[in-house]
Structure formats: structure tokens, C-alpha cells
């Protein structure tokens, strides 16, 4: 894609396939995902349960469950394929280059160690700071994420913190070694709206201060609209559509994205009847031959059932994989990311 | 039930629900989950109840159906007080749909038996065939196929399970249903299906809803009126559009500004009022106005007494000293 003289993007995912071996057979959770993340930008991955959005994030960090594995594709960090990394190299990548925060801040903190111990541990693994230096750095981090009274908070255990505070601690820990990328998997789903607003604001603040790129994985279209520069919409392990936030919200070109946007109350007309997507969520054990969404799509044609739609470039420049655009001649070219 | 009919279907007056919590050796403190809540619901109306976790919204719903015994206050149904003695007959009029469609349905029962159980309890059929007919009718009402009747719940997705839960609530032909976060466990596309179903059922059967949820956009969409709760009290209550466009209580104001709007243009323009800190523990509620510790406008008066819920015109009720 890029010329030889051009600097490679910060993170590039090319044709990623991830599957899980289960008793009932091989589950294709991620099925050919492509996207690019630029320095200091926010990429939002949106989808429903089973869309493969979290598995994509876990694949980048290579923290899949034991039965999960990347079966094909590349993940390039500054041009280097991290799927080829050794365990040791991967440990350096995790934490120093790329850090992750999770949905539930309670289960991701160890209840029997103080918050301070846990942040200091994260700092000392990734640097050769002494205990005293690590302590100072930890206090610094807690202040950065807006925790007042950081010295006292250091000595407290996770259960003494509220949900919002624990998520701040998780962010402090993730950012302790100044990563290039922060992956946030549903970071505010477990929090109340006013606390969610605090955490999202904090993430945006820190992004500016540290010039860090963010991948935010969520099902909440409101959170995505507020945070993301670029959006990837996923369904059944595949990308339906990717482009800027405005492309996706104002010029959706995939029937699933359109359906999703009609399923939520309209901001300008709250009382208008919702138009839901019919049917039930997809069963990953039994993926259709063609477009993953075809069983629920009102516009489905014969070709949708038989063939996976190619990724097409829309007139405004964003990419969508939907046969409707071929039928309506609503595209300028076929994307280079198709095999 | 006597025929003493009131203008309102359900009236709640100064409802209180306290839970004793052990806070030390031989020491209990009262957790005031609901602390003097009053509201009224008309026939066929939807009242939305919003607030953050721990504000007492779920407890209001459960106390209303006397799943908890109220510590204080009165509940009236069609003008008659509901008490321990006549509670059973009112259970037929007031039903509940729960948040979690996984744990609120018995995994060992078939769909037919789950939906038929309320009919058994209230003896609403004479023959087996009649029971089956009623169940199948309910199933088609909520969009389930007749062939689903003999299946078990584990075979269904979250959205379908919620449909089963709603059919069970509708089995006794109630006039009022408490919906406790009925869509928050569902995916966005399925949420819309279930919300539309709630609306269609209301149009067909004229039931009234108390719709408890934390998603303000959905509550705005479905509700006629909305009540906002904070630490066991209602701080503001008004017509849905009025509350959303003209919030008067500082808490409502910041709650609305915190809602992420699914529209990038609006999101870029909107200014959020970020609240400092967390909701105080309900074991240790601040004196006076419960919101004063996080309020931008708090004065000495707010610490001294609880602001009463007063009508600011057109039924827009606000509990705040600030004019």
C-alpha cells in the first residue's frame, strides 16, 4: 500500500484470521480483518457479541485463551510482524509498546495486593528502576489519571476503590511504561454514565499529552461517536465497513451498519419508531458461505448467500463489503486488501 | 377488589425501604435504599425511572410489587391500598420483567411451563387444552413460534429469552408491569426488537409500565414521563421531552450531558459537565440534599435541609433550592 520511502503506519493488521478449537469444532472468530492505526489517532471497533471485536484486540496482544490461535495474517507494528515474535519479544511489546485495559476493573486487579504494589510491579517489569524510583513513578501516574491523595491510595487494596477509581488505576498501570498504543476493551461498559464521561475524558486528555494511539472496542455507538477518528464495523468475524466516524455515521454503505444506526433512538427525533434488525445473532459454528449478515438482511440477494462480498471503495473514500453497492454501481474501485 | 377507582392506576406515597446492614460487631446501620419516593402512573402510561447504580431504582420496582416489605409509605392500586392481606390478588394485576434473561428463567422447565406457571398459580384455566391455547396465544403475541413451546431456555438467544420473560409477565393479563432494565443485557439490534415489542404490547393491551433503566436515550424513547433518582430520592420528574430539553436539577443536567450521543457532529460540539468524584455510599448519605457534595451550586442551605419536590409548572417537579 505505502511506497518505499513512506514510513510504515504504527499498526497495520493484514488479513487476520483467529480461530478457537472447541468440542463442537473449529470456531472462526476473526475471519480476514484488515485495518490501519496511525500514531496518536483513535480507532473504534464496533460490533455485537460474537462479532470478533474483542478477539481482534486479544490477537494483537496475543493473549488469547489456550484454545485460540492466529491461523493466518500479519500484524505489523512499525513495519515489523509481531506474530513472528518470540515469547520474550512479545513480553517487551506488551506493556512497553502496547498496553490494554479491560471491561471489568475488579477482576483485572489482584485483590490481595495493594494498588501501589501492582502499579510498581508493572513499572519494574518494564524498566530497571529501583523500588523507590518505581514508587515515585507510580504516584506520578496516579496523579496523572486524576486520583487525588495518591500516596494514601497507593497503600489501599482494590476493594477500597470504586469502579471508576479502579478503572483509573488500570489506566495508570497500562500507561506506566508509556506505550505507543492503548487498547481499551469495553473500558466503560461496567461504569455509570457520569463515571463513564470522566474516564472517556481522561483517555482523550492522556492521548493528547502522551501522543498515544487508542483502539477502543465497544458495542456502544455513543461512545464510538465521541471517541473514534476511524471506525471499523464488524459482524460475524468479518469487517463490514471501515472509514472515518463521519463516513460510518452519515454515509453508511453496508446494510448491517444502516440497520444498527436505525436500531437506536434518533437524536433529532426521539419518539420515532425504531427499525430493528430482524432475526437472531449469528452462530459462529455455522457461518454462511456468503456474507455473514445475509440471514438477517432485508436486501439479501442470491449472490449474498453464495459469495463473500469484496471490499469496495465508496465515492467518499471509505470501504464497505456489501453486494448492494455492486448492484447499485455505488463504488469507485475494488480495495487492494482483497486477496 | 372494590370499585373505588382513582384517576391513577398506581400511586406511591412516601415509599421507604431500609435494609439493616451489619457494620461491625453487634452493630447495624440502616441502608436507606429508598427514602421517601412518591409518584403516580396513569392507565396505559410509561414512567421511566433513571439513575446510577445504587440510587435505589430497582428497589423501588421491587418494593412496589412487595417483593420487599416496605419500611414506610403507601402503595395504592386503582385507589385501594395494597397490604399484606390483599397482596396476592394484586400480584395478578402487577407483574415484573427482570434484567437478566438468563437467571430469571428456570433451565429445567419448558417454555410452555414457564409461561403457563402464572396461569397455574392463579388458576386461570379449566382444561389442559385451554392452558395450552393461552400459552400459544401469548407466545405469538411476543413473536415466538408454536414449535418453541416444548424447548428449554438454553436453546434460546438473549432476545428470545426476554420475549419468554415478557410472555410470562403477560400471562395473568396484568394492567401494570415493572420492567427492570429489560434490554440492558441485549445487543443493540436485539434491543430495538424488544423495545418495539414493549410498545406494540402497550398499544394492544393498554398496560402501564414502570420502565427502569440507566440508558437515557432508550428511556426517553419509550417513556411518557421520566423520574430521575439519586441516593434513594426522586430529584426531578417531568414529561420526557421536557425533562430532556429543559433539565432543572443540577444532577439531571450533568447526567444528560454525560450521555454519549451516537452522532459525531453533536459529540464534537457538546460540552460536558463532568461531575467530580463518585456517588456517596448510601450507608452514609450527606445531610440535607443528597447531591450537594457533588453539586456546583451547593450552598449552606443545601446542607441544612432536604429540598422538597415542588412543581415548577406543567407538572415539572424539581427538588432543588436553586431557582
Contacts between the chains, C-beta under 8 A, distances in Angstrom:
chain1	res1	chain2	res2	distance
A	48	B	187	4.0
A	48	B	188	6.4
A	48	B	189	6.5
A	49	B	187	5.7
A	162	B	278	4.5
A	164	B	278	5.9
A	165	B	278	7.3
A	192	B	52	3.9
A	192	B	53	5.7
A	192	B	214	6.9
A	192	B	279	7.6
A	193	B	52	7.1
A	193	B	214	6.9
A	193	B	216	7.2
A	193	B	255	6.4
A	193	B	258	4.6
A	193	B	259	5.8
A	194	B	52	6.5
A	194	B	254	6.3
A	194	B	255	6.2
A	194	B	258	4.8
A	194	B	274	7.9
A	194	B	275	4.7
A	195	B	52	7.8
A	195	B	278	6.9
A	196	B	258	6.8
A	196	B	260	7.4
A	197	B	257	7.6
A	197	B	258	3.7
A	197	B	260	7.7
A	197	B	272	5.5
A	197	B	274	5.8
A	197	B	275	7.8
A	198	B	274	5.8
A	198	B	275	7.4
A	200	B	260	7.3
A	201	B	272	7.0
A	201	B	274	5.9
A	219	B	187	6.7
A	219	B	188	6.2
A	220	B	260	6.8
A	221	B	188	7.0
A	221	B	262	3.9
A	222	B	217	7.5
A	222	B	259	6.8
A	222	B	260	3.2
A	222	B	261	5.8
A	222	B	262	4.5
A	222	B	267	7.9
A	223	B	260	5.0
A	224	B	262	7.6
A	225	B	260	6.7
A	225	B	261	6.5
A	225	B	262	5.0
A	225	B	263	5.7
A	225	B	264	4.8
A	225	B	266	7.8
A	225	B	267	4.8
A	226	B	260	4.7
A	226	B	261	7.4
A	226	B	264	7.9
A	226	B	267	4.2
A	245	B	264	4.2
A	246	B	264	5.6
A	246	B	265	7.7
A	249	B	262	7.4
A	249	B	263	6.3
A	249	B	264	5.3
A	250	B	264	7.9
A	259	B	189	6.3
A	260	B	188	6.0
A	260	B	189	6.2
A	261	B	262	7.7
A	262	B	192	7.6
A	263	B	188	5.3
A	263	B	189	5.0
A	263	B	191	6.7
A	263	B	192	3.7
A	264	B	188	6.4
A	264	B	192	7.3
A	264	B	217	6.7
A	264	B	262	5.6
A	265	B	217	4.8
A	265	B	218	6.5
A	265	B	220	6.6
A	265	B	221	3.9
A	267	B	261	5.7
A	267	B	262	7.0
A	267	B	263	5.0
A	267	B	266	6.1
A	270	B	217	7.5
A	270	B	220	5.0
A	270	B	221	5.4
A	270	B	240	7.6
A	270	B	241	7.2
A	270	B	244	7.3
A	271	B	221	6.9
A	271	B	241	8.0
A	273	B	196	6.9
A	273	B	199	7.5
A	274	B	192	4.2
A	274	B	195	5.8
A	274	B	196	5.7
A	274	B	221	7.1
A	275	B	192	7.1
A	276	B	189	6.1
A	276	B	190	7.5
A	276	B	191	7.8
A	276	B	192	3.4
A	276	B	193	4.1
A	276	B	195	7.9
A	276	B	196	6.0
A	277	B	189	3.8
A	277	B	192	7.3
A	277	B	193	7.7
A	278	B	193	7.5
A	280	B	157	4.7
A	280	B	159	6.6
A	280	B	160	6.9
A	280	B	190	7.6
A	281	B	157	5.9
A	281	B	187	6.2
A	281	B	189	8.0
A	281	B	190	7.1
A	296	B	189	7.9
